Amino acid sequence: MKIIEMYEYTIGKHFLPCLINGDYSGLNDEEVEIIDNFEDQLGDILEKENAYTWNVEYTECYNYSKCELTGMFGEVADVQIVFMK
């Protein structure tokens, strides 16, 4: 498979189960709204006919930075959505 496009985001690690597996457990109502809005913004990207996957950069140490979804500082992960053909 060949990578066609890739988009990168820095998001709070607690959003990963929901984003990747659709598991909303552990998120409060405000966080559910935040992740739903993010997925709505990705709507055009996710509706492409190409296959896509989420890649997550895991590190052994803590990665504290600003979450692009909330604007708050905390433990984050760098994620990419990759489209392949």
N, CA and C atoms as a LAMMPS dump frame, in Angstrom:
ITEM: TIMESTEP
0
ITEM: NUMBER OF ATOMS
255
ITEM: BOX BOUNDS ff ff ff
-5.0000000000000000e+02 5.0000000000000000e+02
-5.0000000000000000e+02 5.0000000000000000e+02
-5.0000000000000000e+02 5.0000000000000000e+02
ITEM: ATOMS id mol type element x y z
1 1 1 N 0.841 -1.186 0
2 1 2 C 0 0 0
3 1 3 C 0.882 1.244 0
4 2 1 N 0.382 2.264 -0.614
5 2 2 C 1.106 3.51 -0.749
6 2 3 C 0.383 4.599 0.042
7 3 1 N 1.134 5.37 0.822
8 3 2 C 0.549 6.48 1.574
9 3 3 C 0.225 7.608 0.603
10 4 1 N -1.011 8.085 0.661
11 4 2 C -1.443 9.179 -0.201
12 4 3 C -1.406 10.502 0.558
13 5 1 N -1.994 10.518 1.734
14 5 2 C -2.05 11.726 2.551
15 5 3 C -1.889 11.354 4.014
16 6 1 N -1.349 12.306 4.796
17 6 2 C -1.225 12.083 6.23
18 6 3 C -1.47 13.415 6.938
19 7 1 N -2.277 13.37 7.988
20 7 2 C -2.558 14.536 8.814
21 7 3 C -2.098 14.227 10.228
22 8 1 N -1.471 15.201 10.902
23 8 2 C -0.93 14.975 12.239
24 8 3 C -1.625 15.867 13.264
25 9 1 N -1.835 15.299 14.441
26 9 2 C -2.476 16.017 15.544
27 9 3 C -1.789 15.652 16.85
28 10 1 N -1.843 16.551 17.812
29 10 2 C -1.391 16.285 19.169
30 10 3 C -2.626 16.354 20.051
31 11 1 N -2.993 15.21 20.638
32 11 2 C -4.225 15.173 21.437
33 11 3 C -3.97 14.489 22.778
34 12 1 N -4.827 14.782 23.748
35 12 2 C -4.74 14.158 25.061
36 12 3 C -4.856 12.646 24.951
37 13 1 N -4 11.938 25.683
38 13 2 C -3.994 10.471 25.598
39 13 3 C -5.327 9.855 26.002
40 14 1 N -6.068 10.518 26.871
41 14 2 C -7.341 9.944 27.318
42 14 3 C -8.388 9.913 26.194
43 15 1 N -8.144 10.625 25.087
44 15 2 C -9.057 10.594 23.939
45 15 3 C -8.789 9.412 23.008
46 16 1 N -7.641 8.756 23.132
47 16 2 C -7.256 7.711 22.174
48 16 3 C -8.231 6.539 22.096
49 17 1 N -8.713 5.967 23.225
50 17 2 C -9.65 4.842 23.1
51 17 3 C -10.904 5.207 22.302
52 18 1 N -11.385 6.415 22.476
53 18 2 C -12.576 6.855 21.755
54 18 3 C -12.259 7.068 20.284
55 19 1 N -11.18 7.754 20.014
56 19 2 C -10.818 8.073 18.637
57 19 3 C -10.532 6.825 17.817
58 20 1 N -9.793 5.9 18.383
59 20 2 C -9.35 4.729 17.631
60 20 3 C -10.359 3.588 17.674
61 21 1 N -10.984 3.366 18.834
62 21 2 C -11.867 2.207 18.999
63 21 3 C -13.335 2.556 19.24
64 22 1 N -13.666 3.845 19.302
65 22 2 C -15.047 4.233 19.562
66 22 3 C -15.477 3.983 20.998
67 23 1 N -14.517 3.878 21.928
68 23 2 C -14.795 3.6 23.341
69 23 3 C -14.872 4.917 24.122
70 24 1 N -16.096 5.327 24.434
71 24 2 C -16.32 6.591 25.13
72 24 3 C -16.228 6.465 26.651
73 25 1 N -16.032 5.267 27.174
74 25 2 C -15.995 5.11 28.63
75 25 3 C -14.831 5.915 29.204
76 26 1 N -15.077 6.54 30.322
77 26 2 C -14.052 7.352 30.971
78 26 3 C -14.078 8.81 30.558
79 27 1 N -14.854 9.153 29.537
80 27 2 C -14.956 10.549 29.123
81 27 3 C -16.218 11.168 29.712
82 28 1 N -16.088 12.411 30.165
83 28 2 C -17.28 13.097 30.659
84 28 3 C -18.03 13.715 29.48
85 29 1 N -19.185 14.299 29.737
86 29 2 C -20.037 14.826 28.662
87 29 3 C -19.327 15.891 27.828
88 30 1 N -18.564 16.753 28.485
89 30 2 C -17.842 17.808 27.771
90 30 3 C -16.782 17.211 26.842
91 31 1 N -16.08 16.188 27.324
92 31 2 C -15.057 15.537 26.501
93 31 3 C -15.667 14.781 25.328
94 32 1 N -16.838 14.179 25.536
95 32 2 C -17.54 13.5 24.449
96 32 3 C -17.897 14.52 23.368
97 33 1 N -18.372 15.68 23.771
98 33 2 C -18.71 16.729 22.811
99 33 3 C -17.461 17.194 22.048
100 34 1 N -16.334 17.308 22.746
101 34 2 C -15.082 17.731 22.113
102 34 3 C -14.647 16.726 21.046
103 35 1 N -14.657 15.444 21.38
104 35 2 C -14.205 14.429 20.42
105 35 3 C -15.205 14.308 19.268
106 36 1 N -16.491 14.443 19.545
107 36 2 C -17.495 14.405 18.474
108 36 3 C -17.314 15.58 17.509
109 37 1 N -17.029 16.77 18.047
110 37 2 C -16.782 17.939 17.188
111 37 3 C -15.538 17.731 16.334
112 38 1 N -14.489 17.144 16.919
113 38 2 C -13.265 16.858 16.184
114 38 3 C -13.543 15.886 15.039
115 39 1 N -14.302 14.84 15.325
116 39 2 C -14.633 13.873 14.27
117 39 3 C -15.515 14.498 13.2
118 40 1 N -16.392 15.435 13.593
119 40 2 C -17.2 16.15 12.606
120 40 3 C -16.309 16.983 11.682
121 41 1 N -15.283 17.626 12.264
122 41 2 C -14.348 18.414 11.461
123 41 3 C -13.552 17.53 10.507
124 42 1 N -13.309 16.29 10.903
125 42 2 C -12.593 15.35 10.049
126 42 3 C -13.509 14.69 9.022
127 43 1 N -14.788 14.986 9.085
128 43 2 C -15.781 14.327 8.241
129 43 3 C -15.399 14.22 6.781
130 44 1 N -14.962 15.321 6.194
131 44 2 C -14.592 15.294 4.779
132 44 3 C -13.407 14.371 4.539
133 45 1 N -12.474 14.366 5.455
134 45 2 C -11.292 13.518 5.31
135 45 3 C -11.687 12.053 5.447
136 46 1 N -12.491 11.722 6.458
137 46 2 C -12.846 10.333 6.729
138 46 3 C -13.803 9.751 5.688
139 47 1 N -14.496 10.6 4.944
140 47 2 C -15.442 10.109 3.947
141 47 3 C -14.773 9.711 2.637
142 48 1 N -13.462 9.889 2.544
143 48 2 C -12.761 9.498 1.314
144 48 3 C -12.887 7.994 1.126
145 49 1 N -12.783 7.565 -0.113
146 49 2 C -12.933 6.146 -0.421
147 49 3 C -11.68 5.342 -0.08
148 50 1 N -10.571 6.012 0.151
149 50 2 C -9.319 5.324 0.451
150 50 3 C -9.356 4.715 1.846
151 51 1 N -8.59 3.663 2.029
152 51 2 C -8.445 3.077 3.36
153 51 3 C -7.647 4.042 4.225
154 52 1 N -7.957 4.074 5.522
155 52 2 C -7.174 4.911 6.421
156 52 3 C -6.913 4.174 7.725
157 53 1 N -5.911 4.657 8.425
158 53 2 C -5.564 4.101 9.726
159 53 3 C -5.046 5.216 10.61
160 54 1 N -5.18 5.017 11.916
161 54 2 C -4.603 5.937 12.886
162 54 3 C -3.265 5.368 13.338
163 55 1 N -2.232 6.173 13.332
164 55 2 C -0.934 5.808 13.894
165 55 3 C -0.709 6.654 15.134
166 56 1 N -0.211 6.031 16.185
167 56 2 C 0.043 6.735 17.436
168 56 3 C 1.507 6.564 17.795
169 57 1 N 2.176 7.672 18.091
170 57 2 C 3.56 7.617 18.536
171 57 3 C 3.566 7.467 20.049
172 58 1 N 3.984 6.295 20.502
173 58 2 C 4.077 6.056 21.941
174 58 3 C 5.499 6.319 22.412
175 59 1 N 5.618 6.887 23.596
176 59 2 C 6.937 7.11 24.184
177 59 3 C 6.965 6.472 25.563
178 60 1 N 8.146 6.092 25.986
179 60 2 C 8.318 5.499 27.314
180 60 3 C 8.16 6.543 28.413
181 61 1 N 8.492 7.787 28.1
182 61 2 C 8.395 8.837 29.123
183 61 3 C 7.121 9.652 28.901
184 62 1 N 6.812 10.475 29.857
185 62 2 C 5.625 11.321 29.751
186 62 3 C 5.838 12.371 28.678
187 63 1 N 4.809 12.648 27.93
188 63 2 C 4.851 13.661 26.886
189 63 3 C 3.797 14.706 27.231
190 64 1 N 4.224 15.792 27.866
191 64 2 C 3.301 16.858 28.239
192 64 3 C 3.394 17.983 27.225
193 65 1 N 2.251 18.35 26.705
194 65 2 C 2.177 19.42 25.714
195 65 3 C 0.732 19.913 25.657
196 66 1 N 0.445 20.773 24.709
197 66 2 C -0.896 21.326 24.552
198 66 3 C -1.726 20.433 23.631
199 67 1 N -2.885 20.024 24.106
200 67 2 C -3.823 19.223 23.324
201 67 3 C -4.506 20.13 22.298
202 68 1 N -4.494 19.704 21.041
203 68 2 C -5.125 20.504 19.993
204 68 3 C -6.645 20.517 20.101
205 69 1 N -7.225 19.569 20.793
206 69 2 C -8.684 19.516 20.923
207 69 3 C -9.202 20.416 22.027
208 70 1 N -8.461 20.484 23.128
209 70 2 C -8.946 21.234 24.289
210 70 3 C -8.2 22.544 24.525
211 71 1 N -6.983 22.642 23.994
212 71 2 C -6.152 23.814 24.257
213 71 3 C -5.503 23.768 25.619
214 72 1 N -5.666 22.648 26.332
215 72 2 C -5.108 22.502 27.677
216 72 3 C -3.815 21.691 27.63
217 73 1 N -2.94 21.962 28.607
218 73 2 C -1.705 21.206 28.706
219 73 3 C -1.937 19.939 29.517
220 74 1 N -1.319 18.864 29.1
221 74 2 C -1.439 17.591 29.799
222 74 3 C -0.651 16.533 29.055
223 75 1 N -0.867 15.271 29.432
224 75 2 C -0.193 14.17 28.756
225 75 3 C -0.857 13.939 27.404
226 76 1 N -0.069 14.015 26.357
227 76 2 C -0.598 13.94 24.998
228 76 3 C 0.096 12.842 24.205
229 77 1 N -0.485 12.546 23.065
230 77 2 C 0.11 11.626 22.098
231 77 3 C 0.079 12.307 20.738
232 78 1 N 1.101 12.056 19.962
233 78 2 C 1.124 12.533 18.586
234 78 3 C 0.477 11.459 17.735
235 79 1 N -0.582 11.813 17.03
236 79 2 C -1.31 10.843 16.204
237 79 3 C -1.342 11.326 14.767
238 80 1 N -1.378 10.365 13.87
239 80 2 C -1.502 10.676 12.459
240 80 3 C -2.645 9.838 11.904
241 81 1 N -3.408 10.467 11.012
242 81 2 C -4.382 9.703 10.247
243 81 3 C -3.773 9.556 8.863
244 82 1 N -3.616 8.317 8.428
245 82 2 C -2.907 8.016 7.194
246 82 3 C -3.869 7.381 6.194
247 83 1 N -3.912 7.935 4.992
248 83 2 C -4.733 7.4 3.915
249 83 3 C -3.849 6.643 2.959
250 84 1 N -4.27 5.444 2.571
251 84 2 C -3.471 4.593 1.708
252 84 3 C -4.268 4.187 0.473
253 85 1 N -3.549 3.788 -0.529
254 85 2 C -4.192 3.304 -1.751
255 85 3 C -3.591 1.969 -2.11
